[in-house]
């Protein structure tokens, strides 16, 4: 069975259904983010992966990034709890209505369908990711945060 990717329509629809089940009473099972911070964080992550936000790879990422990426996307195993976040994607004060934030996140997930086959982006830790790697990591990142909030 192939690994789940954001580019698989049924997989993306399942993620969107899970996002739609989030509400203001959704509580984190782990980590420091509240529901609004998590939704905004994921939208910003997608903007990075879609190439809308440009980042440079940090030095430690140049040393260990590719190895860490390979380990993360080699199988179906979900991302582990409490892994660190990129400083650029830490949300201190989320603003906006949760329903609007969820719609923005869903819109960003829908945009993956329009990426070219030669799509690449620079993750500030993992470095350059191709379209296949982007699809696998985007799924795992989204799934990780939905599991964080119990959906």
matplotlib code that plots the C-alpha trace (Angstrom):
import matplotlib.pyplot as plt

x = [0.0, 1.4, 2.1, -0.4, 0.2, -1.6, -1.8, -4.2, -7.7, -9.4, -6.6, -6.9, -10.7, -10.3, -7.9, -10.5, -13.2, -11.0, -10.3, -14.0, -14.6, -12.4, -14.1, -13.3, -13.6, -10.9, -8.0, -4.5, -3.5, 0.1, 2.2, 1.8, -0.5, -4.2, -6.6, -6.3, -2.5, -2.3, -4.7, -2.7, 0.6, -0.5, -1.7, 1.7, 3.4, 1.4, 2.2, 5.9, 5.5, 3.5, 6.3, 4.5, 7.0, 10.7, 13.0, 16.7, 18.1, 19.7, 23.3, 22.3, 19.7, 22.5, 24.2, 21.3, 18.2, 18.2, 18.9, 16.0, 13.7, 14.4, 13.7, 10.4, 8.9, 10.3, 7.1, 3.5, 4.6, 3.0, 5.3, 6.2, 4.7, 6.3, 8.8, 10.1, 8.7, 10.4, 10.7, 9.0, 5.9, 5.4, 2.2, 2.2, -1.1, -3.5, -6.1, -9.4, -12.4, -11.7, -14.1, -12.4, -9.0, -10.2, -11.4, -8.0, -6.3, -8.6, -8.0, -4.2, -4.7, -6.7, -3.9, -1.6, -3.5, -2.1, 1.6, 3.7, 5.6, 8.9, 7.8, 10.5, 10.7, 13.3, 12.4, 14.6, 15.6, 15.2, 16.4, 15.1, 12.1, 10.7, 7.0, 6.8, 8.6, 6.4, 3.2, 4.3, 5.5, 2.5, 0.2, 2.3, 2.4, -1.4, -2.1, 0.2, -1.6, -5.0, -4.0, -2.7, -6.2, -7.9, -9.3]
y = [0.0, 3.4, 5.9, 8.7, 12.0, 15.3, 14.7, 11.7, 13.2, 10.8, 11.3, 15.1, 14.9, 12.8, 15.5, 18.2, 16.2, 16.0, 19.8, 20.4, 18.4, 20.8, 23.3, 25.9, 23.1, 20.9, 20.5, 19.5, 16.0, 17.2, 20.4, 24.0, 25.3, 26.0, 25.2, 28.6, 28.6, 25.1, 26.0, 29.1, 27.3, 24.6, 27.2, 29.0, 25.6, 25.0, 28.4, 27.6, 24.2, 25.7, 28.2, 31.3, 31.9, 31.6, 30.4, 29.6, 26.4, 26.8, 25.5, 22.5, 21.6, 21.4, 18.9, 16.7, 17.8, 15.3, 12.4, 13.6, 14.0, 10.5, 9.1, 11.0, 10.0, 6.5, 4.8, 5.3, 5.9, 9.2, 12.0, 11.7, 14.0, 17.2, 17.5, 21.0, 23.7, 26.1, 29.4, 31.2, 29.1, 29.5, 31.5, 33.6, 35.4, 33.9, 36.3, 35.6, 33.4, 29.7, 28.9, 31.5, 30.1, 26.5, 27.7, 29.3, 26.1, 24.0, 26.5, 26.0, 22.2, 22.5, 24.5, 21.4, 20.1, 22.9, 22.3, 21.4, 18.1, 20.0, 21.8, 22.3, 24.3, 25.0, 23.9, 25.7, 22.5, 19.7, 21.8, 21.3, 19.1, 17.8, 17.4, 13.8, 14.6, 17.7, 15.6, 13.0, 15.5, 17.8, 14.8, 13.8, 17.3, 17.8, 14.4, 15.1, 18.3, 16.8, 13.9, 16.4, 17.7, 14.3, 14.1]
z = [0.0, -0.9, 1.8, 2.4, 0.6, 0.4, -3.4, -3.0, -3.2, -0.7, 1.8, 1.4, 1.8, 5.0, 6.4, 5.5, 7.3, 10.4, 10.2, 10.0, 13.2, 15.2, 17.4, 20.1, 22.7, 21.1, 23.5, 22.8, 23.9, 24.0, 23.3, 24.1, 21.3, 21.7, 18.8, 17.1, 17.3, 15.8, 12.9, 12.1, 12.5, 10.0, 7.5, 7.7, 7.2, 4.1, 2.7, 3.2, 1.5, -1.4, -2.0, -0.9, 2.0, 1.3, 4.0, 4.0, 5.4, 8.8, 9.4, 11.6, 9.0, 6.4, 8.6, 9.6, 7.6, 4.8, 7.2, 9.5, 6.5, 5.2, 8.7, 8.9, 5.5, 5.1, 6.4, 7.6, 11.2, 12.5, 13.6, 17.2, 19.9, 21.0, 18.1, 17.7, 15.4, 13.1, 14.9, 11.9, 12.5, 16.2, 16.8, 19.9, 19.6, 17.1, 15.8, 14.1, 14.4, 14.5, 11.7, 9.4, 10.4, 9.5, 6.1, 5.4, 6.3, 4.1, 1.2, 1.6, 1.5, -1.7, -3.3, -3.3, -6.2, -8.4, -7.8, -10.8, -11.0, -10.7, -7.5, -4.9, -1.7, 0.9, 4.4, 6.9, 8.6, 6.0, 3.0, -0.5, -0.9, -4.2, -4.9, -3.7, -0.4, 0.0, -0.4, 2.2, 4.7, 4.3, 5.0, 8.1, 9.4, 9.1, 10.5, 13.4, 14.5, 14.0, 16.2, 18.7, 19.0, 19.1, 15.6]

ax = plt.figure().add_subplot(projection="3d")
ax.plot(x, y, z, "-o")
ax.set_aspect("equal")
plt.show()
